[in-house]
Amino acid sequence: MATSNQTLSILLLTTLIVAALTITSINAELTITSDNCIAVYWGQKGNEGSLADTCSKGKYQYVIIAFLTVFGNDQTPVLNLAGHCDPSVGACTYLAAKIKFCQTKGIKVFLSLGGGIGSYTLTSTEDAQQVAGYLWNNYLGGSSSSRPLGDAVLDGIDFDIEGGTSQHWDELAQILSNYGKEAGKKVYLSAAPQCPYPDYYLGKALDTGIFDYVWVQFYNNPPCQYSSGSAANLISSWNQWTSSVLATKFFVGLPASPNAAGSGYIPPEVFNSEVFPAVESSSKYGGIMLWNRNFDIINGYSDQVRTCPDDKQSSYDMVL
């Protein structure tokens, strides 16, 4: 039989364990940093939920606000956030608090340049300098009296260039990077090239080797996407991208539902069994990119696919 001292020790130990588990549970609810390896585009569907809601789900590590659709060639820059708000009348400054909320969750928030529809270009080195200055002062660490998203400082700039010129994007990236270095605050750079290698618009920019994240669009491009029940072309293209471009991490860019793109949708069970094992073994694998938050809500794609390398376990940041 246990002595009275032994019984007391057991009771004390049990109490301490229960208390520790209770504190852990409470703080896990307070601060959760997503370890799901997913980047998602947000901003082009008014019914996709708020930015804060997107960041509170614990699904995404990166949220990309889309898009700055007009800039360069002396044009007045235009931020298009579809049905969310109208930046032209200062109606989007409320997003500053939402962006900061995302950042407290450990989520990096980017502004995406370009998109499939827009009027954007860079005509010269001077034009690249002007656009970089505008981005720095209105969205990053600089200052301006008319910041479209309020006083929030975004983590970086995303290059989703699908039209206009193929020139000077490398200069824009370098200037933005230098702004961050001079201010002592890193400007993260990401790119969303089409999967045919090299990308016509961003090839030269990616050759700089200064991009942190490259989410390759493996859709709407049959020669390098999942098609006819085969992932062979996608995997071959993935291997070419990861072996040819200097970037910190690469992501498999996917449509989040069959309706999110004209072609290239991969059923979750196929991604898990055929694509994920082939891509996650790369030391450059960072996760997946989804187009977009709206389609992810509809289809629940992020809940059905494996995204992180097998050696990266989900975890919580505990704050006492």
matplotlib code that plots the C-alpha trace (Angstrom):
import matplotlib.pyplot as plt

x = [0.0, 1.1, 2.2, 0.5, 3.5, 3.4, -0.3, 0.2, 3.0, 0.8, -2.1, 0.2, 1.7, -1.8, -2.9, 0.2, -0.4, -4.1, -3.2, -0.5, -2.9, -5.6, -3.2, -1.9, -5.5, -6.4, -3.4, -3.6, -7.0, -5.5, -2.6, -2.5, 0.2, -0.8, 1.6, -0.5, 1.8, -0.8, -0.7, -4.1, -5.3, -7.9, -9.8, -11.5, -14.8, -17.0, -18.6, -15.3, -15.5, -13.4, -9.7, -9.8, -12.0, -9.6, -6.7, -8.6, -9.2, -5.7, -5.5, -3.0, 0.5, 0.4, -2.5, -2.1, -4.3, -5.3, -4.8, -3.1, -4.4, -3.3, 0.2, 3.3, 3.6, 2.5, -0.9, -2.6, -2.3, -5.6, -6.3, -9.2, -10.7, -13.9, -16.9, -15.0, -14.4, -13.6, -10.0, -10.7, -12.8, -10.7, -13.1, -10.5, -8.4, -10.4, -8.4, -5.4, -6.7, -7.5, -4.0, -2.4, -4.6, -3.3, 0.3, -0.2, -1.2, 2.2, 0.6, 2.5, 0.3, 1.3, -0.1, -0.3, 0.6, -1.1, -3.4, -5.1, -6.9, -5.5, -3.5, 0.0, 3.4, 6.9, 8.4, 11.8, 14.2, 12.7, 9.2, 10.3, 11.8, 8.5, 6.4, 8.7, 8.5, 4.8, 4.6, 7.1, 5.3, 1.7, 1.9, 5.2, 7.5, 7.4, 4.9, 2.1, -1.0, -3.1, -2.3, -5.1, -5.0, -4.4, -1.3, -0.7, 2.7, 2.5, 5.1, 5.8, 4.9, 3.7, 4.4, 1.5, 2.4, 0.4, 0.5, 2.3, 6.0, 8.6, 11.1, 12.1, 10.4, 13.8, 14.6, 11.4, 12.1, 15.7, 14.6, 11.9, 14.4, 16.9, 14.2, 13.8, 17.5, 18.0, 15.1, 16.1, 12.8, 12.8, 10.5, 9.4, 9.1, 6.9, 6.0, 3.2, 4.7, 2.8, 4.2, 5.8, 9.5, 10.9, 8.0, 7.8, 7.1, 9.0, 11.9, 14.4, 13.1, 13.4, 16.9, 17.9, 17.7, 16.1, 12.6, 11.6, 8.5, 7.6, 4.0, 4.0, 0.6, 0.1, -3.3, -4.6, -1.5, -2.0, 1.6, 2.7, -0.4, -2.3, -4.4, -5.9, -5.6, -1.8, 0.5, 3.6, 3.8, 3.2, 5.9, 8.4, 7.7, 8.0, 11.5, 12.6, 11.4, 13.0, 16.3, 16.6, 15.5, 17.1, 14.3, 13.9, 10.7, 8.5, 4.7, 2.4, -0.1, -3.6, -7.2, -9.2, -12.2, -13.0, -14.6, -11.6, -9.7, -10.3, -8.2, -5.7, -7.9, -6.5, -8.9, -7.7, -7.2, -5.1, -3.0, -2.4, -1.5, 0.4, 1.5, 2.4, 4.8, 6.7, 7.0, 7.4, 10.7, 12.4, 14.2, 12.7, 9.1, 7.2, 3.6, 0.7, -0.9, -4.6, -6.6, -8.6, -10.2, -13.7, -13.3, -11.6, -14.7, -17.0, -14.9, -13.1, -9.9, -7.5, -9.2, -8.7, -5.1, -1.7, 0.4, 3.4, 6.5, 6.2, 8.9, 7.0, 4.3, 1.5, 2.2, 0.8, 2.5, 1.8, 1.8, 1.5]
y = [0.0, 3.6, 5.7, 9.0, 10.8, 8.8, 9.5, 13.2, 13.3, 11.6, 14.0, 17.0, 15.7, 15.0, 18.5, 20.1, 18.1, 19.0, 22.7, 22.6, 21.1, 23.6, 26.6, 25.1, 24.6, 28.2, 29.7, 27.6, 29.2, 32.7, 32.5, 29.9, 30.1, 28.0, 25.3, 24.4, 25.0, 26.9, 30.3, 31.6, 34.5, 36.7, 39.8, 39.0, 37.7, 39.8, 36.6, 34.9, 36.2, 38.8, 39.0, 38.4, 35.4, 34.0, 34.3, 32.9, 29.5, 28.2, 27.0, 29.4, 30.6, 33.3, 35.5, 37.3, 40.4, 40.6, 42.7, 46.0, 45.9, 49.3, 50.8, 51.8, 54.1, 57.1, 55.6, 56.3, 52.9, 51.2, 48.5, 46.2, 44.3, 43.4, 43.5, 44.0, 47.8, 50.7, 52.0, 55.1, 56.6, 55.5, 52.7, 50.0, 51.5, 49.4, 46.5, 47.7, 46.2, 42.9, 42.8, 43.3, 40.6, 38.2, 39.1, 38.5, 34.9, 34.6, 34.9, 36.8, 39.2, 40.2, 42.6, 41.0, 43.0, 42.3, 39.3, 38.0, 41.3, 44.7, 47.6, 47.3, 47.6, 48.9, 51.0, 51.9, 51.7, 55.0, 53.6, 50.7, 53.1, 55.1, 52.0, 50.7, 54.1, 54.0, 50.5, 51.2, 54.4, 53.1, 49.5, 48.7, 50.5, 54.0, 56.8, 58.4, 60.4, 58.2, 54.6, 52.5, 49.8, 52.2, 52.1, 48.4, 47.4, 44.5, 41.7, 41.7, 42.0, 39.3, 39.3, 37.8, 39.2, 37.8, 40.6, 43.8, 43.8, 41.2, 43.9, 45.7, 43.4, 42.3, 45.9, 46.4, 43.4, 44.5, 48.1, 46.8, 44.4, 47.3, 49.5, 46.8, 46.4, 50.1, 50.4, 47.2, 45.5, 42.7, 43.0, 39.5, 38.8, 36.2, 35.3, 33.3, 32.3, 30.1, 26.5, 26.6, 27.1, 29.8, 32.1, 34.7, 37.7, 36.8, 34.7, 37.5, 38.7, 35.1, 34.9, 37.5, 34.8, 37.2, 35.8, 34.1, 32.2, 31.0, 29.6, 28.1, 28.0, 24.4, 25.1, 26.5, 25.1, 21.5, 20.8, 21.1, 20.4, 17.4, 16.2, 13.1, 11.4, 11.8, 13.9, 13.2, 16.5, 18.4, 16.5, 16.9, 20.7, 20.9, 19.2, 21.7, 24.7, 23.6, 22.7, 25.8, 28.8, 30.1, 30.8, 29.9, 27.8, 26.6, 26.0, 23.9, 26.4, 24.8, 25.7, 25.1, 23.7, 22.5, 25.9, 27.9, 27.4, 26.3, 23.2, 21.6, 20.8, 17.8, 15.8, 15.8, 12.0, 12.2, 15.0, 13.1, 9.8, 10.9, 14.5, 15.2, 12.3, 13.4, 17.1, 17.2, 15.3, 18.4, 20.5, 23.5, 22.4, 24.9, 23.8, 24.6, 27.8, 28.0, 30.1, 31.3, 31.7, 31.8, 28.5, 26.9, 27.8, 26.2, 23.0, 22.7, 21.8, 22.9, 20.5, 17.5, 17.7, 17.1, 20.2, 20.1, 17.9, 14.8, 16.0, 19.2, 18.6, 21.0, 22.9, 25.8, 28.9, 29.1, 32.5, 32.7]
z = [0.0, -0.6, 2.3, 3.1, 1.7, -1.5, -1.9, -1.3, -3.9, -6.5, -5.8, -6.1, -9.4, -10.8, -9.9, -11.6, -14.8, -15.0, -14.4, -17.1, -19.6, -18.8, -19.3, -22.5, -23.8, -22.9, -24.5, -27.6, -28.2, -27.7, -30.1, -32.9, -35.6, -38.6, -39.6, -42.6, -45.6, -47.7, -49.4, -50.6, -52.7, -51.2, -52.5, -55.7, -54.4, -52.1, -50.6, -49.7, -46.1, -44.4, -44.2, -40.4, -40.9, -43.5, -41.0, -38.0, -39.6, -38.9, -42.5, -44.2, -43.6, -46.4, -47.5, -50.8, -51.3, -54.9, -57.0, -57.8, -61.4, -62.7, -62.4, -64.4, -67.4, -65.4, -64.6, -61.3, -59.4, -58.8, -56.2, -57.1, -54.2, -56.0, -53.7, -50.4, -50.5, -52.8, -52.2, -54.4, -51.7, -48.8, -47.9, -47.4, -44.6, -42.1, -43.4, -41.5, -38.3, -40.1, -41.6, -38.2, -36.8, -39.4, -38.7, -34.9, -36.0, -37.7, -41.2, -43.8, -45.8, -49.4, -52.0, -55.4, -58.5, -61.8, -62.3, -65.4, -66.1, -65.7, -67.2, -65.9, -67.3, -66.7, -69.5, -68.1, -65.1, -64.0, -64.2, -62.0, -59.5, -59.4, -58.9, -56.2, -54.4, -54.6, -53.2, -50.4, -49.2, -49.6, -48.6, -47.0, -44.6, -46.0, -45.3, -47.3, -46.4, -48.6, -47.8, -49.4, -46.6, -43.8, -41.5, -41.8, -43.1, -45.4, -45.3, -49.0, -52.6, -54.9, -58.7, -60.6, -64.0, -66.8, -69.3, -70.4, -70.7, -69.8, -69.0, -65.7, -63.3, -62.1, -61.4, -59.5, -57.3, -56.6, -55.7, -53.3, -51.7, -51.3, -49.6, -47.0, -46.4, -46.0, -43.5, -41.6, -42.4, -44.9, -47.8, -48.8, -52.5, -54.1, -57.6, -59.3, -62.7, -65.2, -65.2, -68.7, -68.0, -68.2, -67.5, -70.3, -68.1, -64.9, -66.1, -65.8, -62.4, -61.0, -62.3, -59.7, -57.0, -54.5, -54.4, -51.2, -52.4, -55.9, -56.2, -59.7, -61.4, -62.4, -64.1, -67.3, -69.0, -70.2, -71.1, -67.4, -65.3, -64.1, -67.1, -68.5, -65.1, -65.1, -62.9, -64.9, -66.7, -63.5, -61.6, -64.5, -64.6, -60.8, -61.0, -63.6, -61.7, -58.4, -60.0, -62.2, -60.1, -57.0, -54.5, -50.9, -51.2, -54.1, -53.8, -56.0, -57.3, -57.6, -58.3, -55.1, -57.0, -60.5, -61.2, -60.1, -63.4, -66.9, -66.4, -64.0, -61.0, -59.0, -56.9, -53.3, -53.2, -56.3, -55.0, -51.7, -53.4, -56.6, -56.4, -52.7, -52.3, -55.5, -54.5, -50.7, -50.9, -52.4, -49.9, -51.7, -51.2, -49.2, -49.6, -51.9, -53.2, -53.7, -56.1, -54.2, -50.8, -52.2, -54.0, -51.0, -48.9, -51.5, -52.0, -48.7, -50.6, -47.9, -45.5, -47.8, -48.9, -47.3, -47.5, -45.1, -45.5, -43.4, -41.0, -40.2, -37.5, -36.7, -33.6, -31.5, -30.2, -26.5, -24.9, -21.1]

ax = plt.figure().add_subplot(projection="3d")
ax.plot(x, y, z, "-o")
ax.set_aspect("equal")
plt.show()
